Amino acid sequence: MERPAWAPRGIDITVPSVSRIHDYYLGGSHNFEVDREAARQAVGFLPGLPKFVQADRAFTRRAVRWAVGQGVTQFLDIGSGIPTHGNVHETARAADPGARVVLVDHDPVAVAHSRTVLAGDERAGAFAADLRRPREILEHQVTTEVLDLSRPVAVLLVGVLHFVDDADDPYAAVAQLVEGLAPGSLLILTHAAFDAVPAGEEGVRGAVEVYRSVRAPLVERSREGIARFLDSVELVDPGLVPLPRWRPESDVDDEHPYAFSGFGGVGRAA
């Protein structure tokens, strides 16, 4: 297989990547056949899975635009993935050309492509780090050079927490992130909800096995378990709700049933 220019040296392009699988769901071009095959296997179990990923991205765009409307123009996107069309950087800059954005991911493909997209932009940056070590993210040179942490920042944890096992204490990691933010900062998050997927248990388990096979085990949490991530912030209306119901810009009744297979919410730090 020929290695394209955007694929960094040192990564195995014969092994599927969650970032590239999701890029495929979103109609992006930074994926390989091995990623597309894994995606097709998952979709074989959950036919509407791409609709959920697309609803997750649509929620993100609405939340980012809302944040800018509230005067928050600094964004720290953790688990940012490959910057496919409609990403945080594009959305924030469309709403405010002066917006500052830092993209963080542990996937080298996602980070390499993000750096390429943001090259030469002094108000944006990207680096590799792990959500499970939040202080390293907040204290990283890129974060401190691009963002002013003495002012409100919107931290995004979109489509990432369901990949972090409870054994790694993601609740403590999120709480530490919020502790490091200025008052008025925002926490924007989404999380898959298995019990809301319009498919049988066999289909859900099949898709979970596909993700486990690419070293990305999906973690099942109840709505109450997801809500715990927002304990350290004050929820803004309409609270933690199915993705299409968070400040919709079109008729929710027109949404695909799989779009409701996860929750999204925004909280404000005191």
Phi, psi and omega in degrees: 000127180285134181275119179289162185298331184279349181271116184294147175296150177096352176254149181271107183278005175264359180250131181299149177237134179301319180300317181286327175299315180290327174301320178296316178302326184271005178084016180281176183244003182262067178208160180247172180300325179296326177288318180294324178293317177297319179297318179296324177296315179296318180292333176299329177272322181233089187302333182262013184305316178301329179294325176295313180299320179292323177294324177298317179292321179296319175302315181301315180299317180295318182294321179294315178298320178297317180300315178299321177297336177271001179092006178265114185237018175242133186228132176240102186261107184258124189082039190291333181070191177284130185287071176293165181310136179085020181285177184300316182300311180298314184294315181296316182291328177293326180279327179208108182302341180267005182299145178251136187222133173238128180253131184230132176205159177264354180275120182298329178295314180299316182293316181299315181291322178299318179296323178295315180297323186264003184306130178083000181263109183287346180258021179206157179195167180213145176204165180268131177196170184244129178308329183290351177236073188296326181295325178297326179290312182293329184263000182296147182302319180296317179301310185287335178280325185270322185252149173257100186286357174277352178245161182303139178230143172263115177264127180252128172235074188257119177064028183238327186294333178285001172257005182248119184289150179301331180298337179269005177051062179295335179296318178294322180297316180294318179298320178294322177300313182296322179301329183273006183256153177287152175306142182091354176291162183239144172246117182246119183218156172224161181204135176295150179231104185299323184287353178260358180287127181282060179208163179288168181301325180297320179295316179299312182297325178297316179294321178300320179294323178298314180293324177297325181292339177256024175062040178222070183296129178275136183254127179273128175224146177285171176301320179297320178294323177292319181299331180301332179295341182257012183299330186269005179229165177264118181297138174263156179300140008264023180088204179268111190223164172307142191314311183293344184270000177273104178045060184296150178249002177211178183292117181298331180296342180274354183287149177293143181306326181290341179297340181269011185275029178189165181246151175223149178199163178227134177234153181249132179285141180281000000 
